[in-house]
Amino acid sequence: MDASEVDALRIAALAAFSAATDSGDLEQARIDHLGRRSPLALAQKQLGGLTDEERRRVGALLNELKTAITEAFDARHLELGSVELSQRLASERLDLTGPARRIRPGRPHLLTQVEAEIVDVFLGMGFSVAEGPEVESGRFNFDLLNIPPDHPARGTMDTIYVDEDADIVLRTHTSPVQVRTMLAQQPPIAVVCPGRVYRADAVDATHSPVFTQVEGLLVAEGITMAHLRGTLLAFAKALFGDDREVRLRPSFFPFTEPSAEVDVSFESASGWLEILGSGMVDPAVLAGCGIDPERYSGFAFGIGVERVAMLRHGVADIRDLYDADARFLAAF
């Protein structure tokens, strides 16, 4: 191989690199002129059949050729890379002067909103907030609330047991918080107890094994059913409107005597809708918590937050409150 043949290979390689319009074409040109099957590689393999003098002469020419072709490739690679980067930056350019995409702000869940409204009403009446554990002993959940061992509410059909042998349950109401409060302090006591409670209920449109209660307790000297009715009337008007009335219907709860279910007036077929249970705290419950029932009396009530939310906002199925459907939640 003489100098003219080497020069021809150089010219051909430079022409191929110059003709490449993108990285793919340039890579193919590199393979054609610098790859293992390129004319340069084949010429290098033939050096072994030459004399020592010819091998030194041709080898020097081929090394110069390889260096020239490699430098030409590197230069063209940088050039095309710069062009392609500029094109990509232009195509992917962000217009920072345009308006930003609107991000919908978050908000509390409907149940959280309603629970907060209920609690705020009673805070305005002078009540304070008390909280307690969701896993309770049978002593606090049942015994101190005047619920005997053979009561149906203590069966597994109604109550979820964490440890049946140890009588440890998921609380079925927030009344244990009332008991804990009465054990911890002497009257006057005025607390509301919000929180999740658990029952062994099958899920349907009106039942859930997990729901939310806000229970209230007022214990002081001279408390009567009139105080209970007045408190609940003020609550109903604050939450549902000034035109609401309440009525108390006789009922039974083991920890209150007398007991009453409370209806609020609504524009419905019957004109009334039940929203909560209530009553005067049973003297046995007061005595069991170390409070003198001869001196003190009190009332208690329990409000279902889901029930209030469904009544106020026209929710027909309780499952909608737990399905985490963004379309439903965005309406409130």
ZALUMMAR-194237 format. One line per 10 residues: number of its first residue (from 1); their letters; for each residue x, y, z of N, C-alpha, C. Coordinates in Angstrom, 3 decimals, padded with zeros to 6 digits, m for minus. Last residue first. Example, Ala and Ser with C-alpha at 12.3 -4.5 7.8 and 13.67 -1.06 7.14 Angstrom:
2
2	sa	012.850,m002.250,007.080,013.670,m001.060,007.140,012.900,000.030,007.870  013.190,m005.690,007.800,012.300,m004.500,007.800,013.200,m003.300,007.800
//
This chain:
332
332	faalfradad	m067.470,018.559,048.782,m067.695,019.103,050.135,m066.473,019.900,050.617  m066.895,017.419,046.403,m068.176,018.140,046.473,m068.376,018.832,047.819  m064.655,015.889,046.571,m064.478,017.255,046.076,m065.759,018.077,046.171  m065.571,013.385,047.287,m065.001,014.233,048.338,m064.868,015.682,047.891  m066.406,012.368,044.785,m067.370,012.571,045.868,m066.820,013.573,046.881  m063.969,012.309,043.412,m065.094,013.043,042.837,m066.165,013.333,043.896  m062.366,010.649,044.931,m062.041,012.083,044.882,m063.201,012.898,044.322  m063.338,008.276,047.113,m063.561,008.695,045.726,m063.387,010.210,045.662  m063.088,006.902,049.525,m061.980,007.753,049.050,m062.101,008.090,047.567  m065.065,005.466,050.795,m064.525,004.917,049.550,m063.372,005.722,048.976
322	yldridavgh	m066.372,006.484,052.998,m065.131,005.743,053.231,m064.452,005.272,051.955  m068.724,007.665,052.301,m067.859,008.418,053.209,m066.496,007.759,053.400  m070.078,005.783,050.864,m069.488,006.903,050.124,m068.514,007.695,050.984  m071.210,004.165,052.762,m069.961,003.713,052.147,m069.286,004.818,051.341  m073.635,005.269,053.388,m072.516,005.541,054.296,m071.184,005.129,053.698  m075.646,006.807,051.074,m074.939,005.553,051.352,m073.702,005.862,052.196  m076.706,009.340,050.707,m077.626,008.220,050.860,m076.945,006.936,051.313  m076.304,012.554,051.826,m075.559,011.352,051.446,m076.422,010.136,051.730  m077.187,015.181,052.410,m077.939,014.346,051.490,m077.171,013.130,050.994  m075.981,016.693,054.328,m075.470,016.805,052.959,m076.139,015.851,051.974
312	rlmavrevgi	m077.188,016.224,056.797,m076.923,017.603,056.372,m076.617,017.707,054.888  m077.350,013.406,056.948,m078.561,014.232,057.015,m078.315,015.628,056.435  m074.656,012.653,056.819,m075.595,012.171,055.799,m076.864,013.013,055.775  m073.632,013.912,059.114,m073.112,014.261,057.788,m074.079,013.843,056.682  m075.089,012.576,061.112,m075.263,014.022,060.932,m074.792,014.444,059.539  m074.076,009.967,060.753,m075.519,010.236,060.649,m075.779,011.716,060.382  m071.353,010.307,061.259,m071.787,009.902,059.920,m073.263,010.215,059.710  m071.476,010.930,064.008,m071.011,011.945,063.056,m071.448,011.593,061.640  m073.831,010.395,066.378,m073.154,009.720,065.275,m072.765,010.729,064.202  m073.568,011.321,069.734,m073.953,011.760,068.389,m073.157,010.967,067.363
302	gfafgsyrep	m074.789,010.879,072.934,m073.882,010.351,071.924,m074.394,010.656,070.533  m074.798,012.222,076.270,m075.400,012.033,074.950,m074.344,011.505,073.994  m075.710,012.703,079.697,m074.760,012.272,078.666,m075.512,012.114,077.363  m075.900,014.587,082.775,m076.476,013.985,081.570,m075.365,013.616,080.605  m076.030,014.326,086.416,m075.471,014.720,085.131,m076.219,014.099,083.970  m075.509,015.204,089.861,m076.251,014.525,088.785,m075.658,015.006,087.467  m074.393,015.015,093.263,m074.227,015.395,091.862,m075.162,014.597,090.948  m075.178,014.034,095.751,m074.834,015.455,095.606,m074.847,015.895,094.139  m075.702,011.422,095.453,m076.630,012.185,096.271,m076.400,013.692,096.110  m073.584,010.358,094.056,m074.832,010.595,093.315,m075.894,011.336,094.130
292	digcgalvap	m070.291,011.242,094.197,m071.445,011.088,095.088,m072.740,011.378,094.331  m068.026,009.363,092.332,m068.758,010.632,092.434,m070.030,010.401,093.246  m066.644,007.053,091.645,m066.215,007.809,092.816,m066.876,009.164,092.967  m067.663,005.552,089.671,m066.527,006.410,089.304,m066.087,007.308,090.456  m069.827,004.357,090.831,m068.728,003.500,090.414,m067.488,004.281,090.040  m071.525,006.574,091.080,m070.943,005.986,092.279,m069.742,005.114,091.921  m072.201,006.970,088.347,m071.524,008.021,089.117,m070.817,007.426,090.332  m073.490,004.550,087.868,m072.298,004.886,087.101,m071.508,005.967,087.832  m075.662,004.726,089.575,m074.698,003.640,089.793,m073.400,003.909,089.033  m077.149,006.855,088.505,m076.432,007.050,089.774,m075.405,005.960,090.050
282	dvmgsgliel	m076.777,007.381,085.047,m077.278,006.491,086.095,m076.476,006.721,087.380  m077.241,010.517,083.610,m076.261,009.513,084.004,m076.799,008.701,085.185  m080.007,010.883,081.514,m079.373,011.278,082.766,m078.436,010.157,083.211  m079.484,010.814,077.908,m080.169,010.515,079.159,m079.411,011.060,080.347  m079.483,009.811,074.405,m079.071,010.625,075.551,m079.780,010.153,076.808  m078.691,009.545,070.905,m079.249,009.003,072.137,m078.708,009.783,073.321  m079.543,011.258,067.774,m078.660,010.837,068.868,m079.445,010.178,069.993  m081.302,011.757,065.677,m079.878,012.069,065.481,m078.983,011.555,066.609  m084.233,011.086,063.803,m083.434,010.791,064.986,m081.959,011.096,064.708  m086.361,013.506,062.447,m085.308,012.529,062.188,m084.480,012.347,063.451
272	wgsasefsvd	m089.662,014.481,061.440,m088.643,014.344,062.474,m087.613,013.293,062.049  m091.452,014.434,059.350,m091.221,015.722,059.997,m090.140,015.688,061.048  m091.959,012.302,057.752,m092.429,012.220,059.134,m092.295,013.559,059.865  m090.906,013.279,055.352,m092.239,012.673,055.364,m092.807,012.627,056.773  m089.345,016.436,056.191,m089.346,015.084,055.657,m090.749,014.520,055.782  m087.842,018.839,057.245,m088.886,018.797,056.219,m088.826,017.437,055.526  m087.350,018.136,060.730,m086.872,018.270,059.364,m088.069,018.274,058.430  m086.401,018.304,064.143,m087.424,018.568,063.128,m086.770,018.795,061.773  m084.751,015.574,065.622,m084.689,016.967,065.194,m085.721,017.166,064.098  m084.909,013.449,068.488,m085.250,013.738,067.097,m085.120,015.235,066.850
262	veaspetfpf	m083.270,011.301,070.654,m083.552,012.697,070.320,m083.801,012.825,068.825  m084.112,009.003,073.206,m083.602,009.239,071.855,m084.087,010.615,071.418  m083.294,008.754,076.660,m084.146,009.290,075.598,m083.392,009.301,074.273  m083.579,007.506,080.020,m082.885,007.624,078.739,m083.854,008.124,077.676  m083.351,008.469,083.560,m084.028,007.976,082.362,m083.190,008.224,081.092  m080.366,006.859,083.047,m081.715,006.591,083.562,m082.295,007.881,084.150  m077.610,005.284,081.404,m078.410,006.484,081.686,m079.801,006.062,082.155  m076.416,002.899,080.843,m075.655,003.842,081.661,m076.397,005.154,081.899  m078.063,001.319,079.197,m077.680,000.824,080.529,m077.044,001.876,081.423  m080.844,002.936,077.788,m079.408,002.710,077.691,m078.935,002.313,079.080
252	fsprlrverd	m083.930,003.275,076.227,m083.173,002.605,077.295,m081.718,002.486,076.897  m086.388,005.923,075.916,m085.589,004.827,075.381,m084.883,004.156,076.541  m088.785,008.402,075.004,m088.250,007.452,075.984,m087.498,006.308,075.304  m087.724,011.164,073.069,m088.592,009.988,073.164,m087.991,009.003,074.154  m087.685,014.591,072.720,m087.075,013.463,073.393,m088.103,012.344,073.518  m087.164,016.856,070.028,m088.082,016.148,070.920,m087.371,014.920,071.475  m086.347,020.134,068.853,m085.964,018.778,069.250,m087.079,018.174,070.090  m086.392,022.211,065.910,m086.855,021.864,067.240,m086.353,020.470,067.569  m085.031,024.775,063.772,m085.134,023.392,064.237,m085.699,023.306,065.654  m084.523,027.261,062.803,m085.908,026.817,062.778,m086.091,025.394,063.299
242	dgflakafal	m081.795,027.752,062.756,m082.580,028.298,063.869,m084.017,027.804,063.906  m079.829,024.832,061.891,m080.599,026.027,061.578,m081.489,026.451,062.717  m078.066,022.772,062.499,m079.041,022.552,061.425,m079.870,023.785,061.063  m076.321,023.677,064.484,m075.808,022.823,063.424,m076.753,022.733,062.237  m077.736,025.330,066.209,m076.433,025.766,065.724,m075.992,024.964,064.505  m080.006,023.786,066.746,m080.168,025.066,066.057,m078.834,025.540,065.469  m078.826,021.613,068.099,m079.577,021.401,066.856,m079.728,022.691,066.070  m077.697,022.895,070.376,m076.857,022.190,069.412,m077.560,022.041,068.071  m079.983,023.814,071.667,m078.993,024.786,071.207,m078.060,024.157,070.170  m081.114,021.310,072.208,m081.835,022.257,071.350,m080.865,023.302,070.809
232	ltgrlhamti	m079.242,020.250,073.968,m079.420,019.614,072.661,m080.205,020.507,071.699  m079.568,022.012,076.145,m078.264,021.869,075.498,m078.419,021.300,074.090  m082.270,021.591,076.806,m081.817,022.914,076.381,m080.488,022.849,075.652  m082.230,018.879,077.578,m083.021,019.312,076.425,m082.547,020.669,075.910  m080.490,019.022,079.818,m080.172,018.182,078.662,m080.925,018.660,077.429  m081.904,020.708,081.511,m080.592,021.132,081.030,m080.186,020.328,079.787  m084.105,019.049,081.943,m084.305,020.347,081.295,m082.979,020.891,080.752  m083.108,016.953,083.394,m083.447,016.702,081.983,m083.677,018.016,081.230  m080.562,018.580,085.464,m081.831,017.897,085.210,m082.004,017.634,083.718  m078.206,019.194,088.035,m078.439,018.997,086.600,m079.692,018.153,086.405
222	geavllgevq	m077.338,019.740,090.696,m078.632,020.229,090.231,m078.911,020.073,088.754  m073.848,019.889,090.243,m074.975,019.883,091.178,m076.222,020.415,090.488  m072.665,017.957,087.432,m072.553,019.067,088.383,m073.726,018.950,089.357  m071.614,016.824,084.356,m071.908,016.412,085.730,m071.660,017.610,086.644  m071.989,015.999,081.092,m072.027,017.149,082.006,m072.447,016.638,083.373  m070.677,014.749,078.108,m070.979,014.477,079.524,m070.954,015.777,080.306  m071.004,013.392,074.793,m070.868,014.500,075.726,m071.275,014.105,077.131  m069.430,012.029,071.879,m070.253,011.886,073.085,m069.984,013.060,074.009  m069.344,011.570,068.638,m069.005,012.645,069.575,m069.954,012.490,070.754  m068.034,008.919,066.602,m068.981,009.463,067.577,m068.421,010.725,068.219
212	tfvpshtadv	m067.790,007.131,063.590,m067.284,008.215,064.434,m068.377,008.726,065.353  m067.036,003.686,062.723,m067.722,004.961,062.535,m067.246,005.939,063.606  m066.749,000.531,061.353,m065.991,001.654,061.917,m066.801,002.921,061.675  m068.551,m001.124,060.170,m067.900,m001.612,061.389,m067.030,m000.553,062.062  m071.610,000.456,059.203,m070.177,000.286,058.972,m069.549,m000.244,060.258  m074.749,000.959,057.564,m073.941,000.409,058.650,m072.483,000.270,058.227  m076.238,001.704,055.382,m076.424,002.478,056.615,m075.569,001.984,057.778  m075.578,000.057,053.252,m075.781,001.488,052.990,m075.868,002.330,054.258  m073.177,m002.099,054.880,m074.266,m001.867,053.920,m074.466,m000.359,053.818  m071.119,m004.433,056.440,m071.165,m003.168,055.703,m072.378,m003.157,054.786
202	adaryvrgpc	m071.988,m005.772,059.629,m071.729,m005.972,058.205,m071.890,m004.636,057.486  m070.439,m005.027,062.773,m071.540,m004.855,061.818,m071.081,m005.201,060.413  m069.240,m004.935,065.417,m069.172,m006.090,064.523,m070.361,m006.075,063.570  m067.876,m001.634,065.792,m068.918,m002.623,066.055,m068.791,m003.766,065.046  m066.031,001.061,067.126,m066.049,m000.154,066.310,m067.182,m001.077,066.753  m065.134,004.557,066.705,m065.617,003.423,067.490,m065.863,002.252,066.553  m063.152,007.534,066.832,m063.637,006.355,066.113,m064.079,005.275,067.089  m064.266,010.615,068.496,m063.327,009.557,068.117,m063.994,008.423,067.370  m064.797,013.032,071.142,m064.875,012.592,069.749,m063.914,011.444,069.475  m066.380,013.966,073.794,m065.400,012.915,073.523,m065.544,012.442,072.074
192	vvaippqqal	m066.692,016.820,075.860,m067.145,016.073,074.691,m066.002,015.146,074.285  m067.452,017.696,079.280,m066.524,017.269,078.225,m067.297,016.692,077.040  m067.545,018.931,082.283,m068.260,019.182,081.029,m067.288,018.871,079.889  m067.930,018.712,085.735,m067.305,018.116,084.554,m068.161,018.442,083.343  m067.350,020.114,089.007,m068.117,020.036,087.748,m067.282,019.507,086.576  m066.554,016.655,089.904,m067.382,017.685,089.253,m067.026,019.070,089.781  m063.106,015.443,089.865,m064.402,015.608,090.507,m065.211,016.681,089.782  m061.212,013.231,087.764,m061.517,014.537,088.346,m062.910,014.539,088.955  m060.827,010.609,086.942,m059.650,011.472,087.072,m059.952,012.798,087.748  m063.234,009.384,086.650,m062.290,008.795,087.592,m061.118,009.724,087.883
182	mtrvqvpsth	m064.335,010.956,084.655,m064.940,010.998,085.988,m064.028,010.382,087.041  m062.638,010.217,082.519,m062.672,011.609,082.978,m063.238,011.696,084.388  m063.222,007.526,082.214,m061.862,007.910,082.575,m061.823,009.347,083.114  m065.929,007.800,081.400,m065.582,007.105,082.652,m064.196,007.520,083.121  m065.585,009.102,078.963,m066.339,009.760,080.026,m066.000,009.138,081.380  m064.261,007.123,077.600,m063.545,008.375,077.849,m064.262,009.166,078.937  m066.226,005.160,077.331,m065.100,004.925,078.254,m064.286,006.185,078.542  m067.903,006.317,075.304,m068.278,006.447,076.712,m067.144,006.096,077.672  m067.544,005.974,072.661,m066.524,006.781,073.334,m066.892,007.032,074.802  m068.015,002.470,071.838,m068.502,003.846,071.965,m067.389,004.662,072.610
172	trlvidaded	m066.600,000.192,071.715,m067.863,000.226,070.973,m068.543,001.583,071.044  m063.116,m000.326,071.324,m064.217,000.338,072.024,m065.457,000.429,071.133  m062.038,m003.521,070.933,m062.062,m002.231,070.264,m063.299,m001.503,070.788  m061.109,m005.105,074.094,m061.977,m004.888,072.939,m061.579,m003.623,072.194  m060.295,m007.651,076.277,m059.784,m006.440,075.625,m060.536,m006.278,074.305  m060.496,m009.928,077.971,m061.580,m008.939,077.901,m061.074,m007.589,077.378  m058.717,m011.952,077.814,m058.333,m010.831,078.677,m059.389,m009.734,078.694  m060.092,m013.560,075.990,m059.766,m014.087,077.313,m059.420,m012.965,078.293  m060.215,m011.945,073.697,m061.449,m012.274,074.415,m061.167,m012.775,075.819  m058.640,m009.394,072.464,m058.268,m010.576,073.251,m059.466,m010.920,074.124
162	vyitdmtgra	m060.197,m007.833,070.808,m058.770,m007.954,070.512,m058.219,m009.192,071.210  m063.478,m008.213,069.640,m062.525,m008.476,070.711,m061.105,m008.553,070.168  m066.117,m006.282,068.804,m064.891,m006.832,068.224,m063.862,m006.969,069.344  m069.563,m006.934,069.453,m068.296,m006.344,069.871,m067.119,m007.054,069.209  m071.768,m008.368,068.488,m071.804,m006.904,068.515,m070.428,m006.271,068.723  m071.172,m011.013,068.547,m072.047,m010.569,067.461,m072.082,m009.047,067.373  m069.822,m011.461,070.869,m069.015,m011.248,069.657,m069.863,m010.867,068.458  m071.425,m009.579,073.533,m071.195,m010.756,072.714,m070.407,m010.426,071.464  m072.140,m007.352,074.862,m070.794,m007.851,075.125,m070.473,m009.098,074.318  m074.767,m006.858,074.311,m073.786,m005.974,073.679,m072.358,m006.476,073.864
152	phdppinlld	m076.223,m008.603,075.975,m075.986,m008.966,074.572,m074.921,m008.111,073.886  m074.806,m009.131,079.247,m075.547,m008.246,078.337,m075.224,m008.611,076.880  m073.496,m010.514,081.194,m074.376,m011.294,080.319,m075.158,m010.417,079.338  m072.058,m008.562,082.648,m071.343,m009.557,081.829,m072.217,m010.315,080.850  m073.785,m005.317,082.339,m073.405,m006.558,083.035,m072.741,m007.561,082.097  m073.019,m002.075,082.312,m073.361,m003.106,081.335,m072.890,m004.436,081.898  m072.261,000.209,083.664,m073.475,m000.485,084.100,m073.953,m001.526,083.087  m069.864,001.191,083.061,m071.001,001.829,082.395,m072.299,001.061,082.647  m067.988,m000.374,084.158,m068.234,000.907,084.822,m069.362,001.693,084.160  m068.141,m002.554,082.217,m068.460,m002.702,083.640,m068.824,m001.384,084.309
142	fnfrgsevep	m067.473,m001.541,079.467,m068.752,m002.136,079.870,m069.034,m002.000,081.370  m065.096,m000.191,079.092,m066.066,m000.184,077.991,m067.439,m000.678,078.432  m063.652,m000.610,081.433,m064.024,000.756,081.049,m065.128,000.767,079.998  m063.608,m003.451,081.486,m063.965,m002.673,082.685,m064.415,m001.274,082.304  m062.636,m004.351,079.098,m064.067,m004.493,079.351,m064.519,m003.696,080.561  m060.289,m001.945,077.816,m060.629,m003.104,078.642,m062.139,m003.155,078.822  m059.724,m000.878,074.401,m060.147,m000.682,075.777,m060.316,m002.016,076.507  m058.421,000.968,071.877,m058.402,m000.396,072.417,m058.632,m000.288,073.922  m058.472,003.699,071.739,m059.468,002.971,070.955,m059.507,001.492,071.336  m058.097,005.898,074.601,m057.633,004.847,073.687,m058.775,004.175,072.944
132	geavsfgmgl	m059.439,009.308,074.500,m058.954,008.105,075.153,m058.579,007.049,074.140  m060.105,012.814,075.214,m059.858,011.692,074.313,m059.307,010.517,075.097  m062.109,015.714,075.527,m061.381,014.623,076.179,m061.239,013.473,075.189  m062.605,019.195,075.435,m062.451,017.958,074.672,m061.634,016.961,075.474  m065.141,021.056,077.263,m063.771,020.824,076.798,m063.709,019.465,076.107  m067.902,023.381,077.086,m067.351,022.035,077.214,m065.882,022.042,076.803  m068.942,025.880,076.565,m068.115,025.724,077.751,m067.599,024.322,077.983  m070.239,026.248,074.231,m071.090,026.170,075.416,m070.280,025.976,076.690  m068.222,026.118,072.354,m068.851,027.420,072.570,m069.775,027.438,073.776  m067.818,023.414,072.376,m066.779,024.269,072.953,m067.339,025.651,073.251
122	fvdvieaevq	m070.088,022.667,070.975,m070.040,022.404,072.419,m068.899,023.165,073.099  m069.410,023.555,068.407,m070.670,023.990,069.026,m070.581,023.825,070.538  m067.037,022.181,067.885,m067.001,023.644,068.056,m068.264,024.165,068.735  m067.963,019.561,067.525,m067.142,019.872,068.698,m067.118,021.379,068.958  m069.317,019.938,065.079,m070.036,019.488,066.273,m069.262,019.875,067.532  m067.200,020.720,063.393,m068.339,021.622,063.617,m069.095,021.248,064.882  m065.571,018.428,063.484,m065.052,019.698,064.007,m066.185,020.683,064.278  m067.290,016.601,062.228,m066.865,016.373,063.611,m066.365,017.676,064.236  m067.417,017.753,059.670,m068.628,017.682,060.496,m068.264,017.468,061.961  m064.712,017.501,058.798,m065.374,018.805,058.851,m066.559,018.784,059.814
112	tllhprgpri	m064.357,014.754,058.929,m063.518,015.619,059.766,m064.155,016.996,059.903  m066.176,013.953,056.987,m066.387,013.548,058.381,m065.566,014.406,059.335  m064.986,015.115,054.677,m066.315,015.549,055.122,m066.551,015.172,056.581  m061.501,015.928,055.152,m062.556,014.998,054.766,m063.884,015.482,055.342  m060.106,019.185,054.432,m060.418,018.086,055.358,m061.533,017.203,054.786  m058.368,019.656,051.287,m059.336,020.078,052.289,m059.602,018.910,053.247  m056.046,021.046,048.882,m056.627,019.984,049.691,m057.623,020.557,050.692  m056.479,022.809,045.761,m056.056,022.751,047.173,m056.728,021.600,047.895  m055.374,021.896,042.590,m056.540,021.959,043.470,m056.103,021.858,044.936  m053.367,023.896,040.703,m053.341,022.761,041.618,m054.512,022.906,042.589
102	rrapgtldlr	m053.145,024.852,037.396,m053.853,025.059,038.659,m053.833,023.779,039.488  m050.048,025.481,035.877,m051.203,024.598,035.984,m051.837,024.748,037.358  m049.216,028.939,035.310,m048.946,027.615,035.877,m050.220,026.791,035.908  m049.125,030.754,032.214,m049.746,030.515,033.531,m049.457,029.094,034.004  m045.852,031.474,030.750,m047.250,031.055,030.687,m047.810,030.813,032.077  m043.195,031.906,031.015,m044.044,033.092,031.147,m045.520,032.727,031.118  m041.845,029.634,030.479,m042.000,029.984,031.892,m042.847,031.230,032.094  m042.204,027.296,028.345,m042.538,028.712,028.370,m042.842,029.101,029.813  m039.575,025.089,027.767,m040.725,025.428,028.588,m040.949,026.930,028.547  m038.450,023.134,025.041,m038.403,024.392,025.782,m039.710,024.627,026.544
92	esalrqslev	m038.012,021.021,023.432,m038.478,020.756,024.792,m038.534,022.014,025.647  m037.034,022.060,021.061,m038.309,021.325,021.023,m038.891,021.097,022.414  m034.650,023.263,021.902,m035.682,024.086,021.279,m037.028,023.387,021.306  m033.252,021.078,022.856,m033.587,022.161,023.781,m034.690,023.041,023.221  m032.953,019.673,020.446,m033.750,019.109,021.528,m034.163,020.177,022.528  m031.313,021.409,018.986,m032.636,021.063,018.469,m033.537,020.521,019.586  m029.041,021.417,020.610,m029.756,022.673,020.372,m031.175,022.398,019.880  m028.311,018.732,020.385,m028.673,019.278,021.690,m029.464,020.569,021.535  m027.667,018.608,017.649,m028.801,017.837,018.162,m029.250,018.328,019.527  m025.419,020.299,017.589,m026.607,020.617,016.795,m027.830,019.893,017.345
82	sglelhradf	m023.668,018.925,019.269,m024.065,020.284,019.611,m025.336,020.682,018.873  m023.359,016.547,017.837,m023.927,016.526,019.183,m024.411,017.890,019.601  m022.085,017.431,015.525,m023.461,016.927,015.434,m024.124,016.890,016.803  m019.588,018.210,016.724,m020.396,019.148,015.939,m021.853,018.701,015.867  m018.657,015.872,017.890,m018.931,017.039,018.729,m019.845,018.021,018.012  m018.353,014.358,015.525,m019.242,013.898,016.609,m019.609,015.055,017.528  m016.405,015.719,014.116,m017.779,015.689,013.575,m018.785,015.248,014.637  m014.238,015.239,015.822,m014.665,016.612,015.549,m016.095,016.651,015.044  m014.062,012.442,015.751,m014.323,013.129,017.025,m014.830,014.548,016.798  m013.442,012.048,013.003,m014.689,011.515,013.592,m015.041,012.263,014.876
72	aetiatklen	m010.966,013.256,012.829,m012.070,013.775,012.024,m013.413,013.309,012.573  m009.496,011.631,014.536,m009.668,013.049,014.874,m010.817,013.663,014.093  m009.667,009.205,013.079,m010.222,009.300,014.437,m010.453,010.751,014.832  m008.269,009.865,010.717,m009.693,009.489,010.645,m010.355,009.641,012.020  m005.707,010.414,011.771,m006.432,011.445,011.034,m007.931,011.148,010.995  m005.033,007.916,012.917,m005.094,009.128,013.749,m005.910,010.213,013.071  m005.065,006.279,010.650,m006.002,006.033,011.749,m006.163,007.263,012.636  m002.943,007.408,009.173,m004.311,007.395,008.636,m005.334,007.214,009.755  m000.777,006.941,010.829,m001.140,008.334,010.535,m002.574,008.420,010.022  m000.856,004.165,010.655,m001.042,004.838,011.958,m001.421,006.296,011.765
62	llagvrrree	m000.315,003.770,007.941,m001.625,003.363,008.485,m001.903,004.016,009.842  002.336,004.719,007.754,001.262,005.357,006.975,m000.115,005.032,007.559  003.624,002.909,009.447,003.636,004.332,009.791,002.519,005.066,009.054  003.213,000.540,008.001,002.650,000.701,009.358,002.585,002.155,009.770  004.717,000.974,005.721,003.251,000.931,005.594,002.593,001.116,006.962  007.330,000.970,006.944,006.856,002.087,006.107,005.323,002.114,006.052  007.470,m001.454,008.359,007.690,m000.184,009.056,007.126,000.979,008.253  006.959,m003.246,006.282,006.049,m003.202,007.432,006.212,m001.901,008.193  009.150,m002.867,004.629,007.812,m002.482,004.147,006.828,m002.360,005.312  011.171,m003.883,006.331,011.241,m002.499,005.860,009.878,m002.015,005.393
52	dtlgglqkqa	010.304,m006.536,006.729,010.478,m005.626,007.864,010.463,m004.176,007.417  007.785,m007.426,004.298,009.146,m007.426,004.831,009.243,m006.426,005.956  004.434,m008.632,005.091,005.401,m007.734,004.455,006.778,m007.924,005.056  002.543,m010.007,006.436,003.119,m010.653,005.259,004.154,m009.814,004.550  001.605,m008.351,008.474,002.429,m009.499,008.835,003.090,m010.180,007.651  m000.120,m006.522,007.336,001.255,m006.097,007.642,002.163,m007.283,007.946  m002.736,m007.212,007.059,m001.804,m007.672,006.023,m000.353,m007.284,006.292  m004.102,m005.911,009.055,m003.937,m007.365,009.178,m002.918,m007.915,008.175  m004.177,m003.333,008.050,m003.342,m003.591,009.227,m003.099,m005.093,009.412  m006.043,m003.650,006.014,m004.655,m003.313,005.661,m003.718,m003.603,006.817
42	lalpsrrglh	m008.355,m004.097,007.536,m007.857,m005.163,006.660,m006.399,m004.915,006.281  m008.632,m001.614,008.789,m008.384,m002.810,009.596,m007.829,m003.947,008.749  m009.080,000.026,006.520,m007.945,000.278,007.391,m007.598,m000.963,008.204  m011.495,m000.988,005.484,m010.248,m001.109,004.707,m009.009,m000.888,005.553  m013.234,m002.647,008.267,m012.955,m001.485,007.419,m011.680,m001.717,006.603  m013.938,m004.472,010.126,m013.941,m004.902,008.733,m013.700,m003.755,007.765  m013.860,m003.183,012.557,m013.008,m004.354,012.382,m012.941,m004.853,010.939  m014.027,000.437,011.784,m014.447,m000.828,012.368,m013.525,m001.982,012.039  m013.535,002.741,010.490,m012.664,002.443,011.626,m012.981,001.096,012.272  m015.326,002.906,008.404,m013.957,003.377,008.167,m012.998,003.127,009.327
32	diraqeldgs	m017.805,001.853,009.198,m017.311,001.589,007.833,m015.830,001.911,007.673  m018.100,002.894,011.763,m017.939,001.443,011.601,m017.331,001.117,010.234  m018.408,005.592,011.059,m017.260,005.173,011.887,m016.992,003.678,011.731  m020.820,005.499,009.679,m019.594,005.888,008.967,m018.356,005.490,009.752  m022.537,004.855,011.801,m022.366,003.896,010.706,m021.102,004.210,009.896  m022.280,007.178,013.277,m021.825,005.926,013.855,m021.616,004.867,012.774  m023.465,009.023,011.538,m022.048,009.163,011.871,m021.489,007.866,012.456  m026.133,008.182,011.521,m025.343,008.127,010.279,m023.853,008.178,010.576  m026.719,008.735,014.249,m026.843,007.393,013.706,m026.030,007.214,012.438  m026.395,011.473,014.515,m025.507,010.580,015.247,m025.551,009.162,014.707
22	dtaasfaala	m026.758,012.982,011.216,m027.147,012.769,012.613,m026.214,011.745,013.239  m025.637,013.249,008.750,m026.517,014.343,009.211,m027.002,014.159,010.649  m022.603,012.719,007.053,m023.510,012.256,008.117,m024.310,013.441,008.659  m020.742,013.848,005.389,m022.084,013.632,004.835,m023.093,013.195,005.898  m018.424,013.854,006.897,m019.023,015.144,006.565,m020.455,014.987,006.069  m017.862,011.126,006.953,m018.175,011.835,008.208,m018.881,013.157,007.917  m017.372,010.701,004.235,m018.486,010.004,004.895,m018.876,010.703,006.187  m015.099,012.310,003.854,m016.311,012.606,003.094,m017.527,011.964,003.745  m013.273,011.019,005.495,m013.663,012.390,005.809,m014.952,012.776,005.100  m013.090,008.551,004.122,m013.602,008.601,005.497,m014.072,010.007,005.854
12	airladvesa	m012.007,009.351,001.644,m013.306,008.663,001.687,m013.926,008.747,003.083  m009.548,010.421,002.441,m010.533,011.287,001.792,m011.926,010.672,001.864  m008.307,008.099,003.473,m008.552,009.259,004.338,m009.634,010.145,003.765  m008.130,006.502,001.199,m008.931,006.045,002.347,m009.279,007.216,003.280  m006.399,008.090,m000.316,m007.747,007.836,m000.809,m008.674,007.373,000.323  m004.078,007.956,001.174,m004.746,009.259,001.053,m006.177,009.091,000.576  m003.445,005.279,000.768,m003.752,005.747,002.131,m004.506,007.066,002.073  m002.887,005.420,m001.959,m003.993,004.590,m001.484,m004.421,005.004,m000.064  m000.647,007.113,m001.971,m001.868,007.525,m002.678,m003.075,006.714,m002.220  001.315,005.696,m000.541,000.757,006.923,000.043,m000.532,007.345,m000.637
2	dm	000.619,002.137,m000.966,001.435,003.346,m001.045,000.671,004.537,m000.495  000.865,m001.199,000.000,000.000,000.000,000.000,000.892,001.236,000.000
//
